[in-house]
Each structure stands twice: as structure tokens, then as C-alpha cells.
């Protein structure tokens, strides 16, 4: 089985005539959007139709170009040709941003946008996108200022984000006398050997001394830019800007965070029970957060992982199981860590070709199988959105996690349904380990980023300040669940989510996704197979309504603290069972 993805469906390389033609075509289509914006002697509806038609064609070409360049760089950060075209596309992106803003201004200044929508069947099909543009109008930059701010971002936040990626991808860790990529060393946290886990943790922390200063400059610069842009766009705060851009209200965020804080003691109880199983007194040392527990602490091959996914999802939804098999066969997945490859995992949609490309750093733990299920959930979400116009593909981060978390939950539920008693604790622990990261660690990341953004109003934070802020955030979130002397002061240096220019607070959406996904899973448990069409329709609608309205389509009120409590109760029951099994083993 091939372990690297195949991008030849896009282009044969950067010298491929098709790639060069599409670069030219992108410029032509931007000119077409510009011409539609400036068209005279046509009705408002005709003008808006022409703008959206030209933008749709442009989006398809840019989708191909940016997918090829970005996916190439994600597995080879040293590819200078790809980096050069990435810069070129970033400059094109500036012009596209200006065109988008011009379209927003046009829509925002229409005397009666609803009447324009009602006059055209084509506009009615993308009505939500048009209404969103009208809502965004008050937050557009002054037209003369916008080009200069976009130009400065190229040498500001975007440049620091690219630098961070290069520092991370090229960072080698001295582990037991061998130089290994950071992603490979972090992956050793799942190793069944406790000495391996501790040595890897200590080697990782020691290695950050080499990059902590440039990383701190990257983070400080990106968050300062975020503050500046929030003010320029007339938002009260970076968080308010993030919430509106992701179509979520503060009432929903507060309800979720309040419920999470209520349930933190249960997660800490799980961590202490795991610590005791592993021979520790009190809280769990950070290096054992991902330690395998139980009989399933084995190492799986990719072939075994594929078989598990096919079998377990085949019981739930044969169509999805077949889809997963196709992803392996069609080389949609780049599996193993290697030098120059990004850490972590992601799924990238290539909508114009109805494909999804999955990156993982597979090392054989059950968690890696769960990660594959997670990313292939994203791919299924993309499949459900096949054929939609690009105007309806802007899915908020929170809802973007729905299918991935649903898949993780289904996998655990299916495995537990036939697990032997000795295996049960291992599967439960794997799910709780991931849930703890998605709820408890994510909450610490939210607190940390909030402090960094607020502090940047006064000064740039030193590496020592950043480490202290991270430890305090971990204390507030993990509490006595972690050993207070063995935490991770450099989590800000290894998590790419903090460094996405223009994408702030890329943390709480994961908690939303986990808990919302579990709520959706509960609907499936209630309705069974009959829920699947409703589920697929939900995924298809994620870019066509505000978050609260999408959730309401399956009977969920995300503004209610009780909903979040009910989802957390699902996790609490697993914690209770885990602690019971752990006590019996003790």
C-alpha cells in the first residue's frame, strides 16, 4: 500500500503547462470579477449574478492551485519552488480579498438586498452567502486603506506564520543520540515504554531552547496584528471578531465554557486514576498524558488500522466504510512522519475534484487509528458538500469538526460493543485521552491565547512570560489532574493553531466540535439508521446558516448550558466506568 498521497490529479509538477495556464487563468478571472463589479446599465440582480458567477469560476481555479502548492509544502517545507509559488498565490490572495471587499460593499449598499435576492432564482440558491456579505459590510476596511493593510500582512502576520511552519518542520530533536523530527519525537508520547515517553518529553522540552526566541517573535507579531485588525474592522475585541466571522454568538460560547468549567473536576478525576494505574502518586506527569493503558497498548500497522476502520464503520454505514477504503486505494493519505513534513494531522478538501487529502503522522497507536477516523470524517463531510457552490462552502470551524468527532465517537462505541473486559479499559482510556485534550487542554489554550492577545496591548511577551502564562493556563484547566512539577511550558511553541494569521482562537471550536458531535451521535442512537440521511443533510448545510440554526435543524439548542451538560454527561459516564475499572485493577 502506498504511504504518500498522489497529487498528480492536480498537476504533474510546477512546470506542468496546466499549472502555468491556471496561474494565468486566475488573473483573467480576477479581471472578470472586477469587470462584473464595475458593470453599468444592468440591474442590481444581474450585476450580482455576474459577480458571483465569475467568483465561482475563480474559486475553482484557485482551489486547484492552492491545494497543489499548500499540500506540497505540508510534506516538504524545504521545497523552494513551492514556497515561491506560495508567495505568488498569497499576492493573488490580496487581490482576491480586495475583490471580495468590493463585493461586500456593493451588497451592503443595496437599498433592499432582500428584494434583489427574491428577484433571481440563482441568487436565492446562495441567499445565505449574500445576507452574510450584507452583515459584514459594517466591518469592512476603508477602501483606500485596505490594499496597504493587505500588503503589509504579507510581510507581517503571514510571513511570521510561514516562518513558524519552517521552524517547526525543520526542527530536529536530539533523542538518545539520534536527530529526529519534532513530530516523530512527540509521537513517542504514545509509546508503551515509560522510559521512552519520559526521555522523549525531556528531549522535546530541551530542544525548544533552539527555537524559542524566533517562535516567540512569531507569536507576538501575529497576535499584535490580530489586535490591530480587530480595531480596524470595528470589532470590540479579537474574540468578538472571531465569533462573528465563525457565525457564533457570545451566548453560545459562554454556555459551553461555563459547562466545561463545571465538569473539569471529572476530567481531573480521570487523570488521577490514570496516574495511579501507571504507578504515580497524585497528578499525572505530562509525559504520560498519552500513555497507552490496558491490553490495547499494542502497535498497529497501517493495514490493521485500515481493516479496523473498514469493519467497524461497515457495521454503522457501509457507504462510509467503502468511502474510507477508496481513500486508501486512491492515495488520498500521506501517512508517516518524516523530515520536512508538518506535524499533527489535517484533511484538505479539493472541492473542484471532489477529493480530500489527509495528512497524518501515523506511528501505530490506537489513537492514530482514531485520528484516521477523525480526518476521514472531515473527508466525508466534504463528500456531503460535493456540488455546492463555493459561496456555501465557508463552514465555521466549530461545525467543521462535527463529522470528525462523530466518527471518533462511532469508532469507540463500535469497538466497545464487542470489547473483551481487559480491552475495555484501553478503548475507554483512548477516548478519554482524546476528550481530555479536546476539552481540558483546549480550555487551557483558550485561556493562554486570551492572555497573550490582551497583554499585546501593552508589550511583547518574553519567552519566560509565555512559558509562565502557559503553565498558569494548564493549572487553571488541568488542576490537580496533572503533576504540578511536570507540565509543558512550551505548548505555545509546538501548536500551529496559535500561528495562523487571520485565524484566531483556533481552540474552542474543537471543544464545540467534540461536544456537538457527541450530541449529534446521541441523535443517531435515538433514531438509528433513519438518522443517516438527516445527518448527511446536516453536514451539507453547515455553510448555509448560522451555527445556532444549523444545530436547531437536528433539535439542538447550543445557547443552552443544559445541552453542553448533556454532552459532557456522556463523557462523565465513560470517566465513571474507567475509574471503576482502574480501581479494580489496582
N, C-alpha and C positions, 0 to 999 in steps of 0.2 A: 504494500500500500504506500502511495506517495505521501510524504510528510510535509511537503511545502505546497502552497497554493499555486495555481496556474492563472496568470493574468493575461495570457495570450488572447483571450476572448475580447480584451480591450484593445491592446496593441501588441505588436511583436517586439517593440522596443521604442526608445526615444527617437530613433532615426526612421521609424516606420512612417512612410508617406501619409498614412491615415492619421497618425498623431499630429504631424505637421499641418495637414489640411484642417484638422479640427481646431488647432490653435488659431488659424486664420478665420475659420467659420465662426468661432466665438466672438471675434472682433466684429465681423459682419452682423451677427445677431444682436450685439450690443448697439450697433448703429441702428438696427431695425427697431429696437425698443425705444431708442432716443427719438427716432423719426415718428413713431406712434405717439409718443408723449407730446410732440410738437405739432401734430396734425391739426389742420384747420378745416373749416367748412364741413365738419362731421358732428354728429350728435355725441353727447357725453357717453352714451351707451356704446356707440360704435368705436369711439376712441378708447374706451376702457377695454373692450373686447380685443382690439388690435394690440394694446399694451400687454394684455395677459397672454395672447397667442404668441407674440414674439418672445415674451419671457419664458414661456413653456419650452419653446424650441431651444432657447439659450440654456436653460437649466439642464436639458438632456445632454447637450454637448459638454457643458462644464462638469456634469456628473461623471462622464467618461474620463475627461482629462484629469480631474482632481482625484478620482479614485485611483487611476494608474500611478500618478505621482505620489500621492499620500501612502498608498499601500506598499509601493516600492520602498519608500523611506522608512516605513514602520518595521521592515525586516532588514534594512541595510542603511543605517543612519549615516554611513560614510559615503554614500553614493552622491558624488558631486554633481553629476548631471541631473539627477532627480532634484537635488537641492536648488540647482539653478532654475529649473522649471517651476519649482515650488515658489520661488521668489517672483517669477514671472506671473504665475497664476494669482499670487497674492496682490500684485499690482492690478491685474484684471479684476480681482475681487473688490478693490477700491472703487473702480468704475461701476461695477455692478451695484455696490452699496449706494452710490450716488444716484443711479437709475432707480433703485428701489425707493430711496427717499423722495425722489421726484414723483414717483407713482403715488406714494403715500400722501404727498402734498396735494396732488391732483384729486385724489379720492376725498381727502379731508376737507377740501374747499368746495366740494359739490354742494349745491343748495339743498338737495334732497337725495341722499345716497340710496335710500330705500326705494324711491321711485325709479331710479336708474336700474337697480337690481331687478325690480319687478318687470321692467320693460324688455328683458332679454332672458331667454331660456338658458343661454350659455352662462350668463352672469349668475343666474340663480343656482347653477350647479357648483359654483365656488363662492357662494354668498358669504360664508363664514370668513373666508380669507379677506374679502372686501371689507366686511364690517371690522375685522381686526385692523386693517390699514386705517380705517377712519378713526379707530380708537387710538392708534399710535401717533396720529397726526400732531397732537399737542406735545409730544416728546421728541419731535424731530429737531435736529440742529438748525440754527440759522443757515440758510442756503449758502451765503458767501463763505461761511466758516467751515462747513463740513468737509470740503476737499482737503483743506490743510490739516484738519484733525485726523482724517483717514491716512493722509500721507505720513504724518508724524507717528501714527500707530505702527507703521511698518518698521520704523527704527526704535520703537518703544516696546509696548507690550508684546507684539507679535515676534519681534526679534528676541526678546528675553525668553519667550516661550520656546522658540526654536533652539536657543542656546541650552535651555534646561534639558530638552529632549536629547541633544547631542551629548551633554554631560552624563546623563543617565545611561544612554545606550552604550557609550564608550567606557563607562566606569567599570574597572576591574577590581576585584576584592582578593586580598591575599588570604586564602583559606588553606590552612595546613600546608603552606609552602607552595601552593598552586594558585595561579592567577585565573579567577573565574568571573564571568559576567555577573553583575549585581543580581539580575533576575534569577540566575541559577542558584546563587547563594541564598537568596530569600526563599527560594523553593525548598531548600533543605529544612526549613521550619516544619515541614510535614514528614520528615524522616522518622522512622520508628526508633532510631537510636538516639537516646537522650544526649549523649556526648556530641553527636553530630549537630543536633539542634543548638546546643549551647555554644559550641565552637563557631557555628555559622553566625549566630546572633552577635557574638563578641567580635568576630571578624568584620561583620557588616558595620557595626557601630564604629569600630576603629577606622574603617575605610572612609567614612564621611568627612574626616578631617581634610582629606584631599580636595573636596569639592564644596564644603560647607559655605565658604565665603562667596563664590560665584552663585551658588544656589540661593543664598540669602539676598543677594542683589537682584536676582531674577524675581523672587517672590515679592520683595518690597516694591520693585518698579511696577510689576503687574498690578498689584493692589492699589498703589497710588494712582495709576492710570484709571482703575475702576472707579475710585472716588471722584476723580476729575470728570469722568464721563457721566457719572450719575448726576452731578451738579449741572453739567452742560445740557443734559437731556431733561432737566427739570424734574428729577426724582428726589424725594426726601432722603433716600439712602440707597446704598448699593443693594441691600436686601429688597427694598421696595422695587427697584429696577428689575431685579431677578424674578421676583414674584409676578410682576406684570408681564414680563417677557415670556414667562412659562405658564401664563394663564391660570395662576393660582392666587387665591386671596389670603390675607394675613389670618383670617379666622380659621381657615383650614390648617395653616402651618401651626398656629398656636394650639389648636385642638390636638394635633398629632404630637407635638413636642411635650405638651403637658401630660399626655397619656404615657409617653415614653419615660418621662421622669418618674411617674408613679410606679412603673414596672422595673426600673433599674435594680431594685433590691433582689428581684427574682433572678436576673441575669448574674448578679454577683454571687448569689447562692449556687448557681450552676458552676461558676468559675472556681469557687472554693471546693466544691465537690470534685471537680476535675483535678484540682491541685492535690487533694488528698489521695485520689487514685494513683497519681504519678509520684507520690511519696513526699509531697511538700506540706509544710505546716502553714496555715493561713492562706494568703492570696497566691494566685498562680504567677510564676515568673513569666515575663513577656515572651521569652523564647519557647515556652511550652503552650502558648495560646493555640497553636495549630497541631499540637502533638496528637497523633492517632491514638485512640483508646479502643480497646476491645479486639475481638478476633479479626476485624476487617482492617487492621493496621498493615495490611499487605500492600505490595506494589503491583499495580495493574499495568498490563501492556495496553497500547492503543487499541489493538484488536479486541482485547477483553472489554475495554471501555465501550467500544462500538457495539459489541454484542449485548452488553447490559442495556445500553440506550435503546437498541432495536427491540429487545424483548420486553422491557418494562413499558415503553411508550406504545408498543404494539398492543398491549392489553388495554390501554387507555384510548388510543386513537391511531389505528393502523395507518391512516393517511399521514400523520405526523411522523410515525416511525419510518415510513417509506421516504419521506422528505429528508430525514436525517441520514438515511443510507445514501441517498443521492448526494448529499453534501460531502460525504467522504469520497464517493466514487468520482465526483466531478472536480475534486481537488479544490474545494472551497476553503479548506482548513490548513493553516500553517501551524504546526503542532509544537515543535520543540524549541527550548531556549538556545540561543547562540549569540556570539559576539556581534554587536551592531544591531541586534533585534530589540524592539521595545519590550519592556516587562509587562506583566499583567495579561489581560485578555480584553478583546473587544470584538464586535461584529459590525462590519461596514456594509451598508446597502448600496448596491449599484442598481438603482431603480430602473434605469433605461434598459437594462438587460434582464431584469427580474432575477438577480442573483444576490447573494450575500457572501461576503468574505469574512472568515472567522480567524482571529489570531489568538493562540493560547501559548502558554509555556508549560506544556504537559510534562510532568515528572512521575506520574503513576499513582498518586494518592486517590482515595475516593473523592476527595474534594475536587481533584482535577476532572473527574467524571462529572461531578455536579457542575463544574464550570463549563464543560462542553454542553451540558443540557441547558444551562443558562444562556450561553451565546447562541445556541441553535434555537432557543426560544425567541431571541431577537430576530433571527432569520425567519422564523415562522411568522412573526409579526410583519416583517417586510413582505412576505409572500401574501399575507392577507390584504396588504395595501397595494398589491400589483394592479397596474392600470389606472390608479388615481392620478389626477393632475398634480404636478409638483406643488401647486399652491396649497394643496391639502395634505402635504407630507411633513409639515413642520410640527412634529409631535413633541409636546412638552417632555422634559427629562423624566418627570415623575411617571407619566403614563408609558414612557418608553421602556420602563422596567417591568411592566405588567406581565408580558408573556414570558420573560426570562425567569422571574420569580415564580410564576405559576409552574413553569417546567421543573424548577428545582423542587418545589413542593410536591408535585406529582411524582417525581423520581423517588424522593424519600418515602412518600406514602406507599408507593407500589412495592418498594424493597422491604419496608417494614411489614407489609401484609403477609409476607411469607418468610420473614427472617427467623432463624433459629434463636433461642433465648440468648446464647452467647454473642450472636451477631447484632442483636437488637441495640445494645448499648453503643456499639460502634456507629451504627447508622444514625441513631438519635444524636450522638455526640457530633457527628459530622454536620448535621443540620443545625444544631445549636451553635456550633462553632461559627458557621456562616451567618446565622441570625444575629449572633453577638457582634460580629463585625459590622453588620448592616444596620444595627440599632445602636449598640453601645459605642463602638468605635466611630461610627458616623456622627453620633451626637458630640463626641469629643472633637471631631474635625469641624463641626459647625461652630462650636464654642471657640476653637482656635482661630478659624478664619474670621469670625466676627471680631475678635480682639485685634487681629492684625490689621484689618480694614479700619477699625476705629483708631488704633494707635498711629496709623499712617497720616492722620490729620495733624499729628504733632511731629513725628520723626520716623526715620527708617529704623527698624528693629535690628539690633545686632544679632549675631548667631547665638550668643548666650541668652538674649531676651527671647528669641524664637524657641530655643530649647526649653526655657523655663515656662513659656506660655503653653507649649505642648504638654509638658508634664502636669501642669495645673489643669489643663483640659482633660487629660487622662484621669486625674484624681477625681474631678467632678463627675466623670462619666462611669469609670470602672470602680471607683471607690476601693473598698477592701477586697474586691474580687481579684485585684492584681497585687502582687508583691510590690510594696511601695519603693523598694530599692532596685527593682529590676523591671523597668518600663522602657519606653522607646522615645528618647528625646528628639530623634531625628525623623519622626514620621512625616514632618513637613518637607523633608528633603527627598523622600522616596515616593511620594504620592503625586502623580502627574496632575491630578484633578485641581490642585491649587494653582497650576501654572497655565491654565487655558485662558488666553487673552480674550476678553469679551464673554467669558462664561464663568460666572462667579457662583459661589456656594454650590459647587457641584458635589454636594454631600447629602443634604437632606432628601433630595429626590430618590436616593437609594432606599432610605428608610420608608419613604412613602411607597415606593415600588414594592418593597417586601411586604408591607402590611396590607397594601391594596391588593397585591397578588394573592395573599392568603384569604382576603375577603372574597375575591373572585373564585378562588378554589372552593371556598365554603359554599358558594352558589352552585358549583358543579357537583359537590357532594349531595346537595339537596335535590338537584334536578337530573343528575346523571347524564346519559348520552344526549338527551334532548337539549342540554345546555350548550353543546358544542357550536351549533350554528349561531347562537346568541353571543357566545364567546368570540367567535371569529368576526362577527359584526361589530362587537365592541372594539376589537383591535383595529378594524378598518376605519372606525370613526374617530380615532384618537387625535387626528389633526383637524377635525371638523367641528369642534366645540370646545368650550372652556372645560377645565378639569372637573368641576362640580357637576356639569351637565353630562359629561361622558360617564361619570360614576353613577349618576342617577339612572342612566339607561339600564343598569343591572340592579337597581334598587339599593344603591349605597349612598349614604349621606356623609360626605367627607368633612363637612363642617361640624359634625357631631363627635364629641370626645368619646361617646359610647361606641361608635363604630371602631375607633382605633383601639379602645379597650378590648373589644370583642376579638379583634385580630391578635392582639397581644396575649389574650387568653389562650389562643391556640398554641402559642409558643410556651406559655406558662405550664400548660399540661405536659408538654414534652419535657420541660425542666423538672417537673414533679416526678415524672417517670424515670428520668435519668438519675436524679438524686436518689430515688428508691433503689434502682439497680446498683448504683455506686455504693450505697450503704451496705447492700447485701454482699457485694464483692469484698468490702472492707472487713 
